[in-house]
Amino acid sequence: MNTLNAKDILHERGLKATSTRVALLQKLQQHRSAMPYSTIQEQMHDCDRVTLYRTLESLKKQGIIHTAFQENNETYYAICGQKCDEHHHHHDHIHFKCIKCENVTCEKPEKLIQISLANVDIHKVSIHVEGVCQNCLKPKKIH
């Protein structure tokens, strides 16, 4: 996502393309996995915490980003797919956290998991999986 794409996404969702919103979207895209709030806060050092919080909330509300993982007072944020909008988040993926490198990624399951419960209307299912990612499983080469 380049600057133009970030601006287009914001405009499509009825949001002004402020420098904070554009910068945040670019940082999330460059991170290539869900980004912890503490890292976002470090990298958005020119932005006060109230503005950052409001920016995250407005992007979530418009279906541009989602909360991918929460643990030990840390929230990880990721960019949504194109199916999400201001009315519904459509996530048919699993949030995977590597216990070694602590990266959180959105992963498509090999088989779609379908859950139904009697006498309830399910609106959201969130699955968090922890293990060791592909990169951490690779043996380290000694030079």
Secondary structure as UniProt FT lines:
FT   HELIX           3..12
FT   TURN            13..14
FT   HELIX           19..31
FT   STRAND          34..36
FT   HELIX           37..43
FT   TURN            44..46
FT   HELIX           49..61
FT   TURN            62..63
FT   STRAND          65..71
FT   TURN            72..73
FT   STRAND          74..79
FT   TURN            82..83
FT   STRAND          94..98
FT   TURN            99..101
FT   STRAND          104..107
FT   TURN            118..119
FT   STRAND          128..131
FT   HELIX           134..137
//
